[in-house]
Amino acid sequence: MARLFFALLALPLFAAPAYAEFPCDELWGERNAIYDDAGYCFKTARGREAFDNSDCQYDSLEDVPLSARDRQKIAEIQREERRNDCLR
């Protein structure tokens, strides 16, 4: 029991957001990698250059099946993009 108590004391009180130190380009890449893994078909030149559309299945972001965890990650990334004033 004492070991658990001391282990908990070693944890930071406030964990930094996972994407807090990422520059805008990396935030964009992380967010879109989630969509790519789920089968999104990129339409922009930037998206097509960065991701392979050969195995894509969904033309609309609304149709891409995402897990709750993926949606949470995307929301975190988007919050950080807004905080960093990243252009889309």
C-alpha positions in Angstrom: 0.0 0.0 0.0 2.8 2.4 0.9 4.5 1.7 -2.5 1.3 2.7 -4.3 1.0 5.9 -2.3 4.5 7.0 -3.2 4.0 6.0 -6.8 1.0 8.2 -7.0 3.0 11.1 -5.5 5.5 10.8 -8.3 2.8 11.4 -11.0 2.6 15.0 -12.3 -0.5 16.9 -11.0 -1.3 18.2 -14.5 -0.2 16.2 -17.5 0.7 18.3 -20.5 -1.6 17.7 -23.6 -0.2 15.0 -25.8 0.1 17.4 -28.8 1.2 20.5 -26.9 4.7 20.8 -28.4 3.8 19.7 -32.0 4.2 22.4 -34.7 1.3 22.9 -37.1 2.6 20.7 -39.8 2.9 17.8 -37.4 -0.5 18.4 -36.0 -2.0 18.3 -39.5 -0.1 15.1 -40.2 -1.2 13.4 -37.0 -4.8 14.3 -37.5 -4.9 13.2 -41.1 -3.0 10.0 -40.5 -6.0 8.9 -38.3 -8.3 9.7 -41.3 -6.0 7.9 -43.7 -5.8 4.8 -41.5 -9.7 4.7 -41.5 -9.9 4.9 -45.3 -10.5 8.6 -46.1 -9.9 9.6 -49.7 -7.9 12.9 -49.7 -8.9 15.5 -52.2 -6.4 18.4 -51.6 -3.0 18.3 -53.3 -1.4 18.4 -49.8 -3.4 15.4 -48.7 -2.8 13.4 -51.8 1.0 14.2 -51.6 1.2 13.1 -48.0 -1.1 10.0 -48.1 -1.7 7.2 -50.5 -5.3 7.2 -51.8 -5.0 3.8 -53.5 -6.7 2.0 -50.6 -9.2 4.8 -49.6 -12.9 4.0 -49.3 -14.7 7.2 -48.1 -15.0 10.5 -50.0 -16.6 12.3 -47.1 -15.2 12.8 -43.6 -18.6 12.3 -42.2 -18.7 8.7 -43.6 -15.3 7.7 -42.2 -15.8 5.1 -39.4 -13.8 6.3 -36.4 -13.6 4.8 -32.9 -14.3 6.9 -29.9 -10.6 7.0 -29.1 -9.8 8.3 -32.6 -12.5 10.9 -32.3 -11.0 12.0 -29.0 -7.5 12.2 -30.5 -8.8 14.3 -33.4 -10.6 16.6 -31.0 -7.3 17.0 -29.0 -5.3 17.8 -32.1 -7.9 20.3 -33.4 -7.9 22.1 -30.0 -4.1 22.4 -30.2 -4.4 23.5 -33.9 -6.8 26.3 -32.8 -4.5 27.2 -29.8 -1.5 27.5 -32.2 -3.6 29.4 -34.8 -2.7 26.8 -37.4 -4.1 27.4 -40.9 -5.9 24.5 -42.5 
